[in-house]
Amino acid sequence: MTEPILKARNLVKRYGKVTAIDHCDFDLMPGEILAVIGDNGAGKSSLIKAISGAVQPDEGEVWLEGKPVHFASPIAARHAGIETVYQTLAMSPALSITDNMFMGRELRKPGIMGKWFRQLDRKAMETFARDKLSELGLMTIQNINQAVETLSGGQRQGVAVARAAAFGSKVIILDEPTAALGVKESRRVLELIQDVKARGIPIILISHNMPHVFEVADRIHVHRLGKRLTVIDPKDHTMSDAVAYMTGAKEPEAA
């Protein structure tokens, strides 16, 4: 039996009298794309925040590669190899692609110039950024030093995914990556997701877009009323089944 790379058991998160996560379990298997779906207010975001260190669960445990982990912040999760690409993209529009790729983890020049004078190694960062974008087939972006605000929505999403793939050594979480994109740009991002998977990095995909979910996901975690209702295989279920589970119109069969 393959052990999940990331798992949670019995997670609880309360905000006053509101229970956002209600004794929730979660499993991400190595190398898979796991979609997380649920109606608005089902607690998907709270679950992902608890896994990625953005909120602290009140109860329950999270394991990464079989070891219990407690992330005090998203930065701690990032250091452990979990990268999250939020819907808002969290980029600085006025800065270049390279600067955005390395924000918070800039490379310093070797030797005295880097250590004492804190000089950045711009050449190394540009080479790395260009290599990562090329790896994921994103070199339609001609100039690595152009400001992110000059990019299209799809290209920005591509840079965010490339950044996550470059530094997220173990798990990548994508929050609604195609929500604000047109058909063509969404297609490119879905291809990107599959490129990242092909490199062996498992992905958690939060999405409302059922056709996208059924196209790329290996398994689908259905979240309802703050907990995992069921996990379905998209090959054995229809989109109508998924929506019915999500909304409570249909109960999953007992395993």
Secondary structure, DSSP 8 states (H G I E B T S, - for coil): ----SEEEEEEEEEETTEEEEEEEEEEE-TT-EEEEEE-TTSSHHHHHHHHTTSS--SEEEEEETTEEE--SSHHHHHHTTEEEE-TTTT--TTSBHHHHHTTTS--B-STHHHHTT--B-HHHHHHHHHHHHHHTT-TT---TTSBGGGS-HHHHHHHHHHHHHHH-SSEEEEESTTTT--HHHHHHHHHHHHHHHHTT--EEEE-S-HHHHHHH-SEEEEEETTEEEEEE-TTTS-HHHHHHHHHTSS-----
